[in-house]
C-alpha cells in the first residue's frame, strides 16, 4: 500500500480539501500537525524549502500543496501515481 502523508494545520482549509481529495481515492493519510509540533514544522521546511501547508508526500515523493494535488487529480496522473506501487 502507498504511504501518503501530509504536513498540515488544523485551521487550514486547503489541508482539509487535500485530505478530502486523497480520501476520495480511498487512501489513508498520515497527518503531521505542524501547529502542534514545531519540530515537525522545521522538518517540513528542511524537506521542501517551503513554509506553507499542506505539503503532501506520496511514497516519499513530494507532491506539493493542494493546487499541485488538484492539478494531478484533474490530469488523471494522481490515480496512476497512487496506484503505481499497489500489489
Secondary structure, DSSP 8 states (H G I E B T S, - for coil): ---EEEEE-TT-HHHHHHHHHHHHTT---EEEETTT-HHHHHHHHHHHS--SS-EEEETTEEEESHHHHHHHHHHTHHHHHHHTT--
